[in-house]
Amino acid sequence: MDIGSLEAWEWASYVVTVVGLPFAIAVFIWEQRRERANEDEELYQRLSEEYAEFSKLLLANADLGLMTEFRKDEALTEEQLERRSILFDLLLSLFERAYILVYEVNGSEQSKRLWASWDDYIRSWMAREDFRESVPSLLMGEDPDFVAYIRGISNTIQTKET
């Protein structure tokens, strides 16, 4: 090889190092972010499907009036109270799973957007006195951050009511 071709190869290696490597790193980072966004969206869809399945359970147990009205415990039979308790337990478990998988304190705009609908669901259910009253016993042994989050919402709602 002559000196000219060696210099050309050396110059080409500099170009690759200076331009190509940063470009490759940028593409890698962009792909990673896009993949993470797709994973977040897929996770959100799975959780939404679980909530839709829960809604089917509510429909199958429409006599409990969980989507329309609040009923005092005295207005429900023992069997209805048991079904309501099971549904509340399932719901709180779904909320905890969503919290653990979706909620991020300093998350991206997309993660905040995905969490916002779950926050709405949680606040809607926590506004129900019967659900809110059953929550403390259901929170035993749950994720400490989730427990603090739920208690904060409960306190906010109770403060508004008084």
Salt bridges, closest charged atoms under 4 A:
GLU31 OE1 - ARG34 NH2 3.15
ASP40 OD1 - ARG36 NE 3.03
GLU41 OE1 - ARG113 NH2 3.31
GLU42 OE2 - ARG46 NH1 3.35
GLU50 OE1 - ARG97 NH2 2.47
GLU53 OE2 - LYS56 NZ 3.18
ASP63 OD2 - ARG83 NH2 2.58
GLU69 OE2 - ARG71 NE 2.79
ASP73 OD1 - ARG84 NH2 2.64
GLU79 OE2 - ARG83 NE 2.68
GLU104 OE2 - ARG36 NH2 2.80
GLU109 OE2 - LYS112 NZ 3.91
ASP119 OD2 - ARG123 NE 2.79
ASP130 OD2 - ARG84 NH1 3.85
ASP130 OD2 - ARG128 NH2 2.81
GLU161 OE1 - ARG132 NH2 2.97
